[in-house]
Amino acid sequence: MSEAKTSETRAAPVRTIITAQSKPALPRHIKLRHDAGRGRWLILAPERVFDPDEISVAVLKLCDGQRTVSDISGQLAKDYNAPLSEILGDVVSMLQDLSDKGVVKAA
C-alpha cells in the first residue's frame, strides 16, 4: 500500500524593501536601550542582542515611523556634514540589512 502524501503550500515570506520613501520604525518587540554599565547601546530582540555602532544608533534613534529614509538621511548629512547621496545609500543599506533580520519594519 502506498501512503498518500499531502502537499503543504506555504507562502514565501515577503521581504520588505527599504527605499528613500520608506518610513522605518522598530517593531514593538524590539528595543533600543543604552547599557550604562557597558557604556554602549544595544538592540534587544527576542532571543537576540545586537551591538550597533555609533552611526547605526544615530540612524535608529531617528526611525520613528513618521520620517522617511530620505528625511533621516538629510538630517544625518547635515549633522555629519557629509554628502546626502552617500549617506542615503549607507542608510538604505543598513536599514535593509536590519529589516531582513526582523529588527526594523517600514511602511
Secondary structure, 3 states (H helix, E strand, C coil): CCCCCCCCCCCCCCCCCCCCCCCEECCCCCEEEEECCCCEEEEEECCEEECCCHHHHHHHHHCECCCCHHHHHHHHHHHHCCCHHHHHHHHHHHHHHHHHCCCCEEC
